[in-house]
Amino acid sequence: MADSPLARAIRWDTVVGALLLVLLLMSFGFVDGFGNALNLSFLIGNTLPIALIALPMTLLVVAGEIDLSVASTAGLSGSVMGALWNQGMAIETIIPLCLLLGVVCGLVNGLLVTRLGLPSLAVTIGTLAAYRGIAQIVLGSDAVTDFPTQYQDFAAGSIGDTFLPRAFLPFLVLLVIAAVVLHATPFGRSLFAVGANEEAARFAGIRVKRQKLLLFVATGFMASLTGIFWALHYASARYDNATGLELSVVAAVLLGGIDFDGGKGTLGGAIAGVFLLGAAQNVMSLLNVSAQSQIVVTGVLLVVSVLGPRVARQISVARAGRPAASTPTS
């Protein structure tokens, strides 16, 4: 049975989309400087690292797993990129090597989870520390800033005279691919089945371990790509690049209605959560809210993102059950 208009209205991802629209309208109207092209370009450029990792993270959480090592993988990728560039290697060779490194990091996480049966939360907390430590060993406290101009221009420049960053177009392509995979393919539908009930999915013939391993590899790949983008966008490769980014990614994905227990959510809701969080951080910066206070707000949003969808579902279930409960029995 299709959802009623009321049920669709109180779906959490719909609520998040509405909140994003309200925040944008209020910011354009009442926050000085929000609507100028420079700030909008800054907002989107700063949000893209979160959005890039949110694509595979959404699929991973739908399948009932999580990867908290993504920011450290990004930092390691940037560190290796800076170290190899210092040694005189061509950037066209460095970038594929860094992407391969991300695949290896994701593969390590995936094998530990799928082959040894370890919980992904514990595994990726461990690799979060390990990958960041390796990044510091690789590059030390150095900062590499002299990357080729054309690559920095692509990562930080805009399309013509618009406020849209050049990197936004490749992100849109990746977004479409991820949306089709999750919502329009048997693989995507099987991820919802795995997240809802892994044992039942296994009995139904779904290759659960293989699918989860692929998702961890894809997440590592995208985290590495994000690390490359981060180093070029901010013109600085350091071992501590993207520190704390995993909190923003998880908060944005859960804020968008992806159930932490798996099996529920939409990619559209997750991306709405990403840009809601990005816009809120941008507005707070324009209003001179301290960085520490912004971290507090992010933490509060993370709690709300876990609590909100559950409350919305309970309301939906209560409304759906009310007519049945009031029907007299014969």
PyMOL commands that set and color helices and strands:
alter all, ss='L'
color gray80, all
select helices_A, chain A and resi 5-9+12-30+37-62+70-86+91-114+120-139+149-156+168-184+186-196+198-203+208-233+245-255+267-286+291-326
alter helices_A, ss='H'
color red, helices_A
deselect
rebuild
show_as cartoon
